[in-house]
């Protein structure tokens, strides 16, 4: 009988902690930026999680979860594609990869399909960069 009382108290305490944490996150609001993973330079290196921030003045920067922010001056989208099978092991296979060129080099930014439109609005593209890759098989 005491086990049931102990388990009920433990469940109530866990529920209270979870509700408190949920309320704190809700009060803080949604985080800014577009959640994404990036590989810099494009085609090399590791995929790193972070966020893409676009200022109203047209300035775009990539802020990784760890490390220094990367400014992307003069960035433009050069293409959109689904991830390959090998890339799908590192990033979400349902995401879309936006290849970008900027004054300092190239970068690939992977975002979920629902965030693709927002990223393409922040990063002006060349002709054909607006294709979301939905018609491609991969």
ABEGO torsion letter per residue (X at the ends): XAAAAAAAAAAAAAAAAAAAAAAAAAAAEBBBEBBBBBBOBBGBEBBBBEBBBBBAAGBBBBBBABEBBBBBBGBBBAEBBBBBAAAAAABBAABBBBBBBBAAEBBBBBBBAAAAAAAAAABBBBBGAABAGAABBX
